[in-house]
Amino acid sequence: MSRYYRYRLPPWARKCIFVIEKVVLPIMIFQLIRTLLWPTTLDVFLAGALVGLFIAFYLEWI
């Protein structure tokens, strides 16, 4: 089983991953502030998913 390597992807897929990687931090911060002010079940799940996605990018799992 070979390790996942993002630079082997087609150029359009690499570009999508790089854009998502740059956009996830501001969206995560906004969502965490919104969750602290007006918590709903959907906001909590969305904030958890964004934090998980940010950690995956930070640790280079994606």
C-alpha positions in Angstrom: 0.0 0.0 0.0 1.5 3.3 -1.1 1.3 6.4 1.0 -1.1 9.1 -0.2 0.8 11.8 -2.0 -1.1 15.0 -2.9 1.4 16.0 -5.7 0.5 12.8 -7.7 -3.1 14.1 -8.2 -4.2 15.9 -11.3 -3.6 19.6 -11.4 -7.3 20.5 -10.9 -7.5 18.3 -7.8 -4.3 19.7 -6.3 -5.6 23.2 -6.8 -8.9 22.4 -5.1 -7.0 20.9 -2.1 -4.8 24.0 -1.8 -7.8 26.4 -2.0 -9.6 24.4 0.7 -6.5 24.3 2.9 -6.2 28.1 2.8 -10.0 28.8 3.3 -10.7 26.4 6.2 -9.0 28.5 8.9 -11.0 31.7 8.5 -14.3 29.7 8.1 -13.4 27.6 11.2 -12.7 30.8 13.3 -16.0 32.3 12.2 -17.9 29.1 12.9 -16.3 28.7 16.4 -17.3 32.3 17.3 -20.8 31.7 16.0 -21.1 28.4 18.0 -20.0 30.2 21.2 -22.6 33.0 20.7 -25.6 31.0 19.4 -25.0 27.3 19.8 -27.2 24.9 17.9 -26.7 21.2 17.2 -25.8 21.9 13.5 -23.3 24.6 14.5 -21.6 22.2 17.0 -21.3 19.4 14.3 -20.1 21.9 11.7 -17.5 23.3 14.0 -16.3 19.8 14.9 -16.0 18.9 11.3 -14.1 22.1 10.4 -11.7 21.5 13.4 -11.1 17.9 12.2 -10.5 19.1 8.7 -8.0 21.8 9.9 -6.1 19.2 12.0 -6.0 16.8 9.0 -4.4 19.5 6.9 -2.1 20.6 9.7 -0.8 17.1 10.2 -0.7 16.6 6.4 -3.1 13.6 6.4 -4.7 15.2 3.4 
